[in-house]
Amino acid sequence: MLIGKEPGGPIVLSERRYGSFQRTFRMPDGGDAEKIAANFSKGVLSVTLPKTQEAQQNERKIQIKSA
């Protein structure tokens, strides 16, 4: 399983299994549940959950200082 987030990019979860299986996960707060979309193509499930207007207003950039 690989979970990572590129700056400004999507969160990526990758896993490989044989046979049937079930995966459940919680959606993050601040998402608009009415606009959720999922697509399954070539063995890849993509789930899109847009942020609500309220969650977008709470975004901010944090400057990282290095030594």
PDB file of N, CA, C, O and CB in Angstrom:
ATOM      1  N   MET A   1       0.852  -1.166   0.000  1.00  0.00           N
ATOM      2  CA  MET A   1       0.000   0.000   0.000  1.00  0.00           C
ATOM      3  C   MET A   1       0.899   1.230   0.000  1.00  0.00           C
ATOM      4  O   MET A   1       1.897   1.280   0.720  1.00  0.00           O
ATOM      5  CB  MET A   1      -0.970  -0.003   1.221  1.00  0.00           C
ATOM      6  N   LEU A   2       0.543   2.212  -0.804  1.00  0.00           N
ATOM      7  CA  LEU A   2       1.300   3.438  -0.920  1.00  0.00           C
ATOM      8  C   LEU A   2       0.355   4.610  -0.759  1.00  0.00           C
ATOM      9  O   LEU A   2      -0.629   4.727  -1.489  1.00  0.00           O
ATOM     10  CB  LEU A   2       2.046   3.509  -2.265  1.00  0.00           C
ATOM     11  N   ILE A   3       0.649   5.472   0.190  1.00  0.00           N
ATOM     12  CA  ILE A   3      -0.152   6.677   0.372  1.00  0.00           C
ATOM     13  C   ILE A   3       0.811   7.845   0.324  1.00  0.00           C
ATOM     14  O   ILE A   3       1.805   7.867   1.050  1.00  0.00           O
ATOM     15  CB  ILE A   3      -0.971   6.652   1.723  1.00  0.00           C
ATOM     16  N   GLY A   4       0.521   8.816  -0.529  1.00  0.00           N
ATOM     17  CA  GLY A   4       1.383   9.983  -0.619  1.00  0.00           C
ATOM     18  C   GLY A   4       0.607  11.166  -1.126  1.00  0.00           C
ATOM     19  O   GLY A   4      -0.479  11.017  -1.687  1.00  0.00           O
ATOM     20  N   LYS A   5       1.159  12.337  -0.931  1.00  0.00           N
ATOM     21  CA  LYS A   5       0.521  13.547  -1.452  1.00  0.00           C
ATOM     22  C   LYS A   5       1.609  14.458  -1.983  1.00  0.00           C
ATOM     23  O   LYS A   5       2.490  14.904  -1.248  1.00  0.00           O
ATOM     24  CB  LYS A   5      -0.332  14.270  -0.356  1.00  0.00           C
ATOM     25  N   GLU A   6       1.528  14.718  -3.250  1.00  0.00           N
ATOM     26  CA  GLU A   6       2.436  15.666  -3.862  1.00  0.00           C
ATOM     27  C   GLU A   6       1.899  17.065  -3.569  1.00  0.00           C
ATOM     28  O   GLU A   6       0.684  17.242  -3.486  1.00  0.00           O
ATOM     29  CB  GLU A   6       2.582  15.411  -5.405  1.00  0.00           C
ATOM     30  N   PRO A   7       2.760  18.053  -3.413  1.00  0.00           N
ATOM     31  CA  PRO A   7       2.268  19.413  -3.174  1.00  0.00           C
ATOM     32  C   PRO A   7       1.318  19.843  -4.293  1.00  0.00           C
ATOM     33  O   PRO A   7       1.694  19.860  -5.465  1.00  0.00           O
ATOM     34  CB  PRO A   7       3.449  20.406  -3.062  1.00  0.00           C
ATOM     35  N   GLY A   8       0.094  20.189  -3.920  1.00  0.00           N
ATOM     36  CA  GLY A   8      -0.899  20.609  -4.892  1.00  0.00           C
ATOM     37  C   GLY A   8      -1.509  19.481  -5.682  1.00  0.00           C
ATOM     38  O   GLY A   8      -2.298  19.728  -6.594  1.00  0.00           O
ATOM     39  N   GLY A   9      -1.163  18.233  -5.356  1.00  0.00           N
ATOM     40  CA  GLY A   9      -1.670  17.097  -6.112  1.00  0.00           C
ATOM     41  C   GLY A   9      -2.615  16.246  -5.300  1.00  0.00           C
ATOM     42  O   GLY A   9      -2.903  16.552  -4.143  1.00  0.00           O
ATOM     43  N   PRO A  10      -3.100  15.173  -5.906  1.00  0.00           N
ATOM     44  CA  PRO A  10      -4.066  14.311  -5.217  1.00  0.00           C
ATOM     45  C   PRO A  10      -3.396  13.357  -4.229  1.00  0.00           C
ATOM     46  O   PRO A  10      -2.185  13.142  -4.274  1.00  0.00           O
ATOM     47  CB  PRO A  10      -4.864  13.512  -6.234  1.00  0.00           C
ATOM     48  N   ILE A  11      -4.194  12.803  -3.356  1.00  0.00           N
ATOM     49  CA  ILE A  11      -3.738  11.739  -2.470  1.00  0.00           C
ATOM     50  C   ILE A  11      -3.837  10.444  -3.264  1.00  0.00           C
ATOM     51  O   ILE A  11      -4.852  10.200  -3.916  1.00  0.00           O
ATOM     52  CB  ILE A  11      -4.586  11.675  -1.132  1.00  0.00           C
ATOM     53  N   VAL A  12      -2.800   9.610  -3.222  1.00  0.00           N
ATOM     54  CA  VAL A  12      -2.766   8.389  -4.021  1.00  0.00           C
ATOM     55  C   VAL A  12      -2.679   7.186  -3.091  1.00  0.00           C
ATOM     56  O   VAL A  12      -1.824   7.131  -2.207  1.00  0.00           O
ATOM     57  CB  VAL A  12      -1.572   8.405  -5.016  1.00  0.00           C
ATOM     58  N   LEU A  13      -3.570   6.226  -3.299  1.00  0.00           N
ATOM     59  CA  LEU A  13      -3.556   4.974  -2.552  1.00  0.00           C
ATOM     60  C   LEU A  13      -3.472   3.848  -3.567  1.00  0.00           C
ATOM     61  O   LEU A  13      -4.327   3.745  -4.447  1.00  0.00           O
ATOM     62  CB  LEU A  13      -4.824   4.826  -1.630  1.00  0.00           C
ATOM     63  N   SER A  14      -2.464   3.010  -3.459  1.00  0.00           N
ATOM     64  CA  SER A  14      -2.276   1.928  -4.416  1.00  0.00           C
ATOM     65  C   SER A  14      -2.091   0.620  -3.650  1.00  0.00           C
ATOM     66  O   SER A  14      -1.292   0.556  -2.716  1.00  0.00           O
ATOM     67  CB  SER A  14      -1.058   2.208  -5.348  1.00  0.00           C
ATOM     68  N   GLU A  15      -2.822  -0.417  -4.039  1.00  0.00           N
ATOM     69  CA  GLU A  15      -2.656  -1.727  -3.420  1.00  0.00           C
ATOM     70  C   GLU A  15      -3.015  -2.798  -4.433  1.00  0.00           C
ATOM     71  O   GLU A  15      -3.782  -2.550  -5.363  1.00  0.00           O
ATOM     72  CB  GLU A  15      -3.527  -1.861  -2.145  1.00  0.00           C
ATOM     73  N   ARG A  16      -2.464  -3.978  -4.254  1.00  0.00           N
ATOM     74  CA  ARG A  16      -2.727  -5.082  -5.171  1.00  0.00           C
ATOM     75  C   ARG A  16      -3.225  -6.282  -4.360  1.00  0.00           C
ATOM     76  O   ARG A  16      -2.679  -6.608  -3.305  1.00  0.00           O
ATOM     77  CB  ARG A  16      -1.444  -5.451  -5.994  1.00  0.00           C
ATOM     78  N   ARG A  17      -4.257  -6.921  -4.869  1.00  0.00           N
ATOM     79  CA  ARG A  17      -4.845  -8.094  -4.214  1.00  0.00           C
ATOM     80  C   ARG A  17      -5.307  -9.064  -5.286  1.00  0.00           C
ATOM     81  O   ARG A  17      -5.544  -8.679  -6.431  1.00  0.00           O
ATOM     82  CB  ARG A  17      -6.032  -7.693  -3.279  1.00  0.00           C
ATOM     83  N   TYR A  18      -5.431 -10.316  -4.905  1.00  0.00           N
ATOM     84  CA  TYR A  18      -5.991 -11.337  -5.786  1.00  0.00           C
ATOM     85  C   TYR A  18      -7.293 -11.823  -5.184  1.00  0.00           C
ATOM     86  O   TYR A  18      -7.396 -11.961  -3.965  1.00  0.00           O
ATOM     87  CB  TYR A  18      -4.997 -12.521  -5.997  1.00  0.00           C
ATOM     88  N   GLY A  19      -8.284 -12.083  -6.012  1.00  0.00           N
ATOM     89  CA  GLY A  19      -9.583 -12.513  -5.509  1.00  0.00           C
ATOM     90  C   GLY A  19     -10.421 -11.311  -5.113  1.00  0.00           C
ATOM     91  O   GLY A  19     -10.055 -10.167  -5.379  1.00  0.00           O
ATOM     92  N   SER A  20     -11.540 -11.583  -4.481  1.00  0.00           N
ATOM     93  CA  SER A  20     -12.422 -10.483  -4.092  1.00  0.00           C
ATOM     94  C   SER A  20     -12.007  -9.933  -2.726  1.00  0.00           C
ATOM     95  O   SER A  20     -11.484 -10.657  -1.879  1.00  0.00           O
ATOM     96  CB  SER A  20     -13.898 -10.951  -4.061  1.00  0.00           C
ATOM     97  N   PHE A  21     -12.251  -8.656  -2.537  1.00  0.00           N
ATOM     98  CA  PHE A  21     -11.962  -8.025  -1.256  1.00  0.00           C
ATOM     99  C   PHE A  21     -12.843  -6.788  -1.134  1.00  0.00           C
ATOM    100  O   PHE A  21     -13.479  -6.357  -2.097  1.00  0.00           O
ATOM    101  CB  PHE A  21     -10.444  -7.657  -1.126  1.00  0.00           C
ATOM    102  N   GLN A  22     -12.865  -6.237   0.054  1.00  0.00           N
ATOM    103  CA  GLN A  22     -13.673  -5.056   0.323  1.00  0.00           C
ATOM    104  C   GLN A  22     -12.821  -4.061   1.068  1.00  0.00           C
ATOM    105  O   GLN A  22     -12.078  -4.430   1.978  1.00  0.00           O
ATOM    106  CB  GLN A  22     -14.949  -5.409   1.129  1.00  0.00           C
ATOM    107  N   ARG A  23     -12.919  -2.801   0.691  1.00  0.00           N
ATOM    108  CA  ARG A  23     -12.159  -1.748   1.350  1.00  0.00           C
ATOM    109  C   ARG A  23     -13.138  -0.644   1.750  1.00  0.00           C
ATOM    110  O   ARG A  23     -13.947  -0.203   0.933  1.00  0.00           O
ATOM    111  CB  ARG A  23     -11.018  -1.193   0.418  1.00  0.00           C
ATOM    112  N   THR A  24     -13.067  -0.206   2.981  1.00  0.00           N
ATOM    113  CA  THR A  24     -13.891   0.915   3.431  1.00  0.00           C
ATOM    114  C   THR A  24     -12.955   2.005   3.947  1.00  0.00           C
ATOM    115  O   THR A  24     -11.875   1.719   4.463  1.00  0.00           O
ATOM    116  CB  THR A  24     -14.916   0.469   4.541  1.00  0.00           C
ATOM    117  N   PHE A  25     -13.375   3.227   3.803  1.00  0.00           N
ATOM    118  CA  PHE A  25     -12.597   4.350   4.306  1.00  0.00           C
ATOM    119  C   PHE A  25     -13.527   5.507   4.592  1.00  0.00           C
ATOM    120  O   PHE A  25     -14.627   5.582   4.043  1.00  0.00           O
ATOM    121  CB  PHE A  25     -11.502   4.764   3.303  1.00  0.00           C
ATOM    122  N   ARG A  26     -13.087   6.407   5.449  1.00  0.00           N
ATOM    123  CA  ARG A  26     -13.879   7.575   5.809  1.00  0.00           C
ATOM    124  C   ARG A  26     -13.502   8.724   4.896  1.00  0.00           C
ATOM    125  O   ARG A  26     -12.331   8.932   4.579  1.00  0.00           O
ATOM    126  CB  ARG A  26     -13.671   7.960   7.293  1.00  0.00           C
ATOM    127  N   MET A  27     -14.508   9.460   4.483  1.00  0.00           N
ATOM    128  CA  MET A  27     -14.256  10.636   3.666  1.00  0.00           C
ATOM    129  C   MET A  27     -13.883  11.792   4.587  1.00  0.00           C
ATOM    130  O   MET A  27     -14.405  11.886   5.698  1.00  0.00           O
ATOM    131  CB  MET A  27     -15.497  10.991   2.790  1.00  0.00           C
ATOM    132  N   PRO A  28     -12.995  12.665   4.147  1.00  0.00           N
ATOM    133  CA  PRO A  28     -12.578  13.784   4.999  1.00  0.00           C
ATOM    134  C   PRO A  28     -13.706  14.797   5.197  1.00  0.00           C
ATOM    135  O   PRO A  28     -14.597  14.930   4.358  1.00  0.00           O
ATOM    136  CB  PRO A  28     -11.358  14.480   4.395  1.00  0.00           C
ATOM    137  N   ASP A  29     -13.647  15.505   6.321  1.00  0.00           N
ATOM    138  CA  ASP A  29     -14.608  16.575   6.579  1.00  0.00           C
ATOM    139  C   ASP A  29     -14.368  17.700   5.579  1.00  0.00           C
ATOM    140  O   ASP A  29     -13.262  17.857   5.063  1.00  0.00           O
ATOM    141  CB  ASP A  29     -14.489  17.099   8.045  1.00  0.00           C
ATOM    142  N   GLY A  30     -15.392  18.465   5.314  1.00  0.00           N
ATOM    143  CA  GLY A  30     -15.252  19.601   4.409  1.00  0.00           C
ATOM    144  C   GLY A  30     -15.541  19.256   2.967  1.00  0.00           C
ATOM    145  O   GLY A  30     -15.395  20.104   2.088  1.00  0.00           O
ATOM    146  N   GLY A  31     -15.952  18.012   2.704  1.00  0.00           N
ATOM    147  CA  GLY A  31     -16.284  17.604   1.348  1.00  0.00           C
ATOM    148  C   GLY A  31     -17.766  17.770   1.072  1.00  0.00           C
ATOM    149  O   GLY A  31     -18.592  17.665   1.979  1.00  0.00           O
ATOM    150  N   ASP A  32     -18.098  18.028  -0.174  1.00  0.00           N
ATOM    151  CA  ASP A  32     -19.494  18.188  -0.585  1.00  0.00           C
ATOM    152  C   ASP A  32     -20.029  16.820  -1.005  1.00  0.00           C
ATOM    153  O   ASP A  32     -19.814  16.398  -2.141  1.00  0.00           O
ATOM    154  CB  ASP A  32     -19.631  19.232  -1.755  1.00  0.00           C
ATOM    155  N   ALA A  33     -20.719  16.127  -0.108  1.00  0.00           N
ATOM    156  CA  ALA A  33     -21.198  14.764  -0.350  1.00  0.00           C
ATOM    157  C   ALA A  33     -22.177  14.678  -1.511  1.00  0.00           C
ATOM    158  O   ALA A  33     -22.329  13.615  -2.113  1.00  0.00           O
ATOM    159  CB  ALA A  33     -21.852  14.222   0.895  1.00  0.00           C
ATOM    160  N   GLU A  34     -22.847  15.790  -1.837  1.00  0.00           N
ATOM    161  CA  GLU A  34     -23.802  15.792  -2.951  1.00  0.00           C
ATOM    162  C   GLU A  34     -23.100  15.730  -4.307  1.00  0.00           C
ATOM    163  O   GLU A  34     -23.717  15.354  -5.304  1.00  0.00           O
ATOM    164  CB  GLU A  34     -24.683  17.038  -2.886  1.00  0.00           C
ATOM    165  N   LYS A  35     -21.822  16.092  -4.355  1.00  0.00           N
ATOM    166  CA  LYS A  35     -21.091  16.144  -5.622  1.00  0.00           C
ATOM    167  C   LYS A  35     -20.024  15.068  -5.738  1.00  0.00           C
ATOM    168  O   LYS A  35     -19.148  15.168  -6.597  1.00  0.00           O
ATOM    169  CB  LYS A  35     -20.456  17.495  -5.788  1.00  0.00           C
ATOM    170  N   ILE A  36     -20.075  14.039  -4.892  1.00  0.00           N
ATOM    171  CA  ILE A  36     -19.083  12.972  -4.938  1.00  0.00           C
ATOM    172  C   ILE A  36     -19.246  12.169  -6.234  1.00  0.00           C
ATOM    173  O   ILE A  36     -20.363  11.937  -6.696  1.00  0.00           O
ATOM    174  CB  ILE A  36     -19.216  12.048  -3.698  1.00  0.00           C
ATOM    175  N   ALA A  37     -18.126  11.754  -6.804  1.00  0.00           N
ATOM    176  CA  ALA A  37     -18.144  10.978  -8.043  1.00  0.00           C
ATOM    177  C   ALA A  37     -17.089   9.884  -7.946  1.00  0.00           C
ATOM    178  O   ALA A  37     -16.044  10.068  -7.321  1.00  0.00           O
ATOM    179  CB  ALA A  37     -17.891  11.889  -9.287  1.00  0.00           C
ATOM    180  N   ALA A  38     -17.372   8.743  -8.571  1.00  0.00           N
ATOM    181  CA  ALA A  38     -16.423   7.631  -8.585  1.00  0.00           C
ATOM    182  C   ALA A  38     -16.354   7.066  -9.994  1.00  0.00           C
ATOM    183  O   ALA A  38     -17.353   7.027 -10.713  1.00  0.00           O
ATOM    184  CB  ALA A  38     -16.829   6.527  -7.563  1.00  0.00           C
ATOM    185  N   ASN A  39     -15.154   6.625 -10.381  1.00  0.00           N
ATOM    186  CA  ASN A  39     -14.936   6.056 -11.693  1.00  0.00           C
ATOM    187  C   ASN A  39     -14.016   4.852 -11.542  1.00  0.00           C
ATOM    188  O   ASN A  39     -12.988   4.939 -10.871  1.00  0.00           O
ATOM    189  CB  ASN A  39     -14.339   7.107 -12.672  1.00  0.00           C
ATOM    190  N   PHE A  40     -14.374   3.732 -12.158  1.00  0.00           N
ATOM    191  CA  PHE A  40     -13.553   2.526 -12.130  1.00  0.00           C
ATOM    192  C   PHE A  40     -13.145   2.210 -13.559  1.00  0.00           C
ATOM    193  O   PHE A  40     -13.999   1.929 -14.400  1.00  0.00           O
ATOM    194  CB  PHE A  40     -14.317   1.322 -11.478  1.00  0.00           C
ATOM    195  N   SER A  41     -11.854   2.253 -13.842  1.00  0.00           N
ATOM    196  CA  SER A  41     -11.357   2.003 -15.186  1.00  0.00           C
ATOM    197  C   SER A  41     -10.003   1.312 -15.118  1.00  0.00           C
ATOM    198  O   SER A  41      -9.097   1.772 -14.422  1.00  0.00           O
ATOM    199  CB  SER A  41     -11.254   3.315 -15.984  1.00  0.00           C
ATOM    200  N   LYS A  42      -9.869   0.212 -15.838  1.00  0.00           N
ATOM    201  CA  LYS A  42      -8.607  -0.535 -15.926  1.00  0.00           C
ATOM    202  C   LYS A  42      -8.071  -0.915 -14.549  1.00  0.00           C
ATOM    203  O   LYS A  42      -6.864  -0.869 -14.310  1.00  0.00           O
ATOM    204  CB  LYS A  42      -7.561   0.287 -16.675  1.00  0.00           C
ATOM    205  N   GLY A  43      -8.966  -1.286 -13.656  1.00  0.00           N
ATOM    206  CA  GLY A  43      -8.562  -1.741 -12.325  1.00  0.00           C
ATOM    207  C   GLY A  43      -8.267  -0.627 -11.336  1.00  0.00           C
ATOM    208  O   GLY A  43      -7.787  -0.891 -10.234  1.00  0.00           O
ATOM    209  N   VAL A  44      -8.544   0.610 -11.711  1.00  0.00           N
ATOM    210  CA  VAL A  44      -8.266   1.755 -10.835  1.00  0.00           C
ATOM    211  C   VAL A  44      -9.578   2.430 -10.465  1.00  0.00           C
ATOM    212  O   VAL A  44     -10.362   2.793 -11.342  1.00  0.00           O
ATOM    213  CB  VAL A  44      -7.301   2.770 -11.522  1.00  0.00           C
ATOM    214  N   LEU A  45      -9.818   2.598  -9.175  1.00  0.00           N
ATOM    215  CA  LEU A  45     -10.987   3.315  -8.683  1.00  0.00           C
ATOM    216  C   LEU A  45     -10.562   4.731  -8.321  1.00  0.00           C
ATOM    217  O   LEU A  45      -9.693   4.927  -7.472  1.00  0.00           O
ATOM    218  CB  LEU A  45     -11.627   2.587  -7.457  1.00  0.00           C
ATOM    219  N   SER A  46     -11.173   5.710  -8.961  1.00  0.00           N
ATOM    220  CA  SER A  46     -10.908   7.120  -8.665  1.00  0.00           C
ATOM    221  C   SER A  46     -12.151   7.711  -8.019  1.00  0.00           C
ATOM    222  O   SER A  46     -13.248   7.613  -8.567  1.00  0.00           O
ATOM    223  CB  SER A  46     -10.514   7.915  -9.958  1.00  0.00           C
ATOM    224  N   VAL A  47     -11.979   8.323  -6.854  1.00  0.00           N
ATOM    225  CA  VAL A  47     -13.086   8.954  -6.137  1.00  0.00           C
ATOM    226  C   VAL A  47     -12.774  10.444  -6.038  1.00  0.00           C
ATOM    227  O   VAL A  47     -11.697  10.831  -5.585  1.00  0.00           O
ATOM    228  CB  VAL A  47     -13.297   8.312  -4.706  1.00  0.00           C
ATOM    229  N   THR A  48     -13.721  11.276  -6.464  1.00  0.00           N
ATOM    230  CA  THR A  48     -13.558  12.725  -6.422  1.00  0.00           C
ATOM    231  C   THR A  48     -14.587  13.315  -5.467  1.00  0.00           C
ATOM    232  O   THR A  48     -15.787  13.078  -5.606  1.00  0.00           O
ATOM    233  CB  THR A  48     -13.701  13.347  -7.840  1.00  0.00           C
ATOM    234  N   LEU A  49     -14.107  14.082  -4.500  1.00  0.00           N
ATOM    235  CA  LEU A  49     -14.978  14.716  -3.515  1.00  0.00           C
ATOM    236  C   LEU A  49     -14.591  16.189  -3.434  1.00  0.00           C
ATOM    237  O   LEU A  49     -13.640  16.541  -2.735  1.00  0.00           O
ATOM    238  CB  LEU A  49     -14.866  14.017  -2.109  1.00  0.00           C
ATOM    239  N   PRO A  50     -15.326  17.061  -4.148  1.00  0.00           N
ATOM    240  CA  PRO A  50     -14.988  18.488  -4.109  1.00  0.00           C
ATOM    241  C   PRO A  50     -15.184  19.077  -2.717  1.00  0.00           C
ATOM    242  O   PRO A  50     -16.032  18.625  -1.948  1.00  0.00           O
ATOM    243  CB  PRO A  50     -15.834  19.259  -5.118  1.00  0.00           C
ATOM    244  N   LYS A  51     -14.384  20.093  -2.412  1.00  0.00           N
ATOM    245  CA  LYS A  51     -14.516  20.781  -1.131  1.00  0.00           C
ATOM    246  C   LYS A  51     -15.738  21.690  -1.154  1.00  0.00           C
ATOM    247  O   LYS A  51     -16.132  22.199  -2.203  1.00  0.00           O
ATOM    248  CB  LYS A  51     -13.243  21.595  -0.810  1.00  0.00           C
ATOM    249  N   THR A  52     -16.329  21.882   0.023  1.00  0.00           N
ATOM    250  CA  THR A  52     -17.427  22.841   0.151  1.00  0.00           C
ATOM    251  C   THR A  52     -16.837  24.256   0.106  1.00  0.00           C
ATOM    252  O   THR A  52     -15.633  24.442   0.280  1.00  0.00           O
ATOM    253  CB  THR A  52     -18.239  22.607   1.484  1.00  0.00           C
ATOM    254  N   GLN A  53     -17.698  25.241  -0.130  1.00  0.00           N
ATOM    255  CA  GLN A  53     -17.245  26.637  -0.138  1.00  0.00           C
ATOM    256  C   GLN A  53     -16.625  27.013   1.205  1.00  0.00           C
ATOM    257  O   GLN A  53     -15.628  27.734   1.255  1.00  0.00           O
ATOM    258  CB  GLN A  53     -18.418  27.583  -0.463  1.00  0.00           C
ATOM    259  N   GLU A  54     -17.210  26.527   2.278  1.00  0.00           N
ATOM    260  CA  GLU A  54     -16.685  26.819   3.620  1.00  0.00           C
ATOM    261  C   GLU A  54     -15.281  26.262   3.794  1.00  0.00           C
ATOM    262  O   GLU A  54     -14.412  26.934   4.350  1.00  0.00           O
ATOM    263  CB  GLU A  54     -17.611  26.240   4.698  1.00  0.00           C
ATOM    264  N   ALA A  55     -15.048  25.032   3.323  1.00  0.00           N
ATOM    265  CA  ALA A  55     -13.733  24.412   3.444  1.00  0.00           C
ATOM    266  C   ALA A  55     -12.705  25.127   2.574  1.00  0.00           C
ATOM    267  O   ALA A  55     -11.540  25.231   2.959  1.00  0.00           O
ATOM    268  CB  ALA A  55     -13.808  22.934   3.063  1.00  0.00           C
ATOM    269  N   GLN A  56     -13.113  25.618   1.414  1.00  0.00           N
ATOM    270  CA  GLN A  56     -12.192  26.339   0.533  1.00  0.00           C
ATOM    271  C   GLN A  56     -11.760  27.656   1.161  1.00  0.00           C
ATOM    272  O   GLN A  56     -10.626  28.092   0.958  1.00  0.00           O
ATOM    273  CB  GLN A  56     -12.842  26.595  -0.831  1.00  0.00           C
ATOM    274  N   GLN A  57     -12.637  28.292   1.912  1.00  0.00           N
ATOM    275  CA  GLN A  57     -12.292  29.555   2.567  1.00  0.00           C
ATOM    276  C   GLN A  57     -11.278  29.344   3.688  1.00  0.00           C
ATOM    277  O   GLN A  57     -10.542  30.267   4.037  1.00  0.00           O
ATOM    278  CB  GLN A  57     -13.551  30.226   3.123  1.00  0.00           C
ATOM    279  N   ASN A  58     -11.232  28.150   4.250  1.00  0.00           N
ATOM    280  CA  ASN A  58     -10.319  27.859   5.351  1.00  0.00           C
ATOM    281  C   ASN A  58      -8.924  27.448   4.879  1.00  0.00           C
ATOM    282  O   ASN A  58      -8.044  27.220   5.708  1.00  0.00           O
ATOM    283  CB  ASN A  58     -10.898  26.770   6.213  1.00  0.00           C
ATOM    284  N   GLU A  59      -8.702  27.347   3.560  1.00  0.00           N
ATOM    285  CA  GLU A  59      -7.388  26.974   3.047  1.00  0.00           C
ATOM    286  C   GLU A  59      -6.391  28.093   3.319  1.00  0.00           C
ATOM    287  O   GLU A  59      -6.737  29.275   3.301  1.00  0.00           O
ATOM    288  CB  GLU A  59      -7.456  26.662   1.534  1.00  0.00           C
ATOM    289  N   ARG A  60      -5.158  27.697   3.567  1.00  0.00           N
ATOM    290  CA  ARG A  60      -4.097  28.678   3.731  1.00  0.00           C
ATOM    291  C   ARG A  60      -2.761  28.023   3.430  1.00  0.00           C
ATOM    292  O   ARG A  60      -2.602  26.813   3.591  1.00  0.00           O
ATOM    293  CB  ARG A  60      -4.107  29.276   5.155  1.00  0.00           C
ATOM    294  N   LYS A  61      -1.814  28.818   2.998  1.00  0.00           N
ATOM    295  CA  LYS A  61      -0.478  28.323   2.714  1.00  0.00           C
ATOM    296  C   LYS A  61       0.397  28.556   3.936  1.00  0.00           C
ATOM    297  O   LYS A  61       0.300  29.586   4.603  1.00  0.00           O
ATOM    298  CB  LYS A  61       0.122  29.011   1.457  1.00  0.00           C
ATOM    299  N   ILE A  62       1.249  27.582   4.214  1.00  0.00           N
ATOM    300  CA  ILE A  62       2.160  27.687   5.354  1.00  0.00           C
ATOM    301  C   ILE A  62       3.584  27.674   4.794  1.00  0.00           C
ATOM    302  O   ILE A  62       3.973  26.751   4.078  1.00  0.00           O
ATOM    303  CB  ILE A  62       1.933  26.511   6.398  1.00  0.00           C
ATOM    304  N   GLN A  63       4.342  28.696   5.125  1.00  0.00           N
ATOM    305  CA  GLN A  63       5.710  28.790   4.644  1.00  0.00           C
ATOM    306  C   GLN A  63       6.596  27.852   5.468  1.00  0.00           C
ATOM    307  O   GLN A  63       6.520  27.822   6.696  1.00  0.00           O
ATOM    308  CB  GLN A  63       6.227  30.255   4.720  1.00  0.00           C
ATOM    309  N   ILE A  64       7.433  27.092   4.767  1.00  0.00           N
ATOM    310  CA  ILE A  64       8.341  26.153   5.428  1.00  0.00           C
ATOM    311  C   ILE A  64       9.744  26.719   5.377  1.00  0.00           C
ATOM    312  O   ILE A  64      10.256  27.027   4.301  1.00  0.00           O
ATOM    313  CB  ILE A  64       8.287  24.746   4.763  1.00  0.00           C
ATOM    314  N   LYS A  65      10.366  26.857   6.528  1.00  0.00           N
ATOM    315  CA  LYS A  65      11.736  27.381   6.612  1.00  0.00           C
ATOM    316  C   LYS A  65      12.686  26.208   6.797  1.00  0.00           C
ATOM    317  O   LYS A  65      12.385  25.251   7.510  1.00  0.00           O
ATOM    318  CB  LYS A  65      11.886  28.414   7.786  1.00  0.00           C
ATOM    319  N   SER A  66      13.833  26.300   6.144  1.00  0.00           N
ATOM    320  CA  SER A  66      14.845  25.249   6.318  1.00  0.00           C
ATOM    321  C   SER A  66      16.066  25.843   6.999  1.00  0.00           C
ATOM    322  O   SER A  66      16.327  27.042   6.906  1.00  0.00           O
ATOM    323  CB  SER A  66      15.236  24.607   4.951  1.00  0.00           C
ATOM    324  N   ALA A  67      16.804  24.990   7.678  1.00  0.00           N
ATOM    325  CA  ALA A  67      17.967  25.434   8.427  1.00  0.00           C
ATOM    326  C   ALA A  67      19.160  25.645   7.538  1.00  0.00           C
ATOM    327  O   ALA A  67      20.229  26.022   8.019  1.00  0.00           O
ATOM    328  CB  ALA A  67      18.305  24.450   9.498  1.00  0.00           C
TER     329      ALA A  67
END
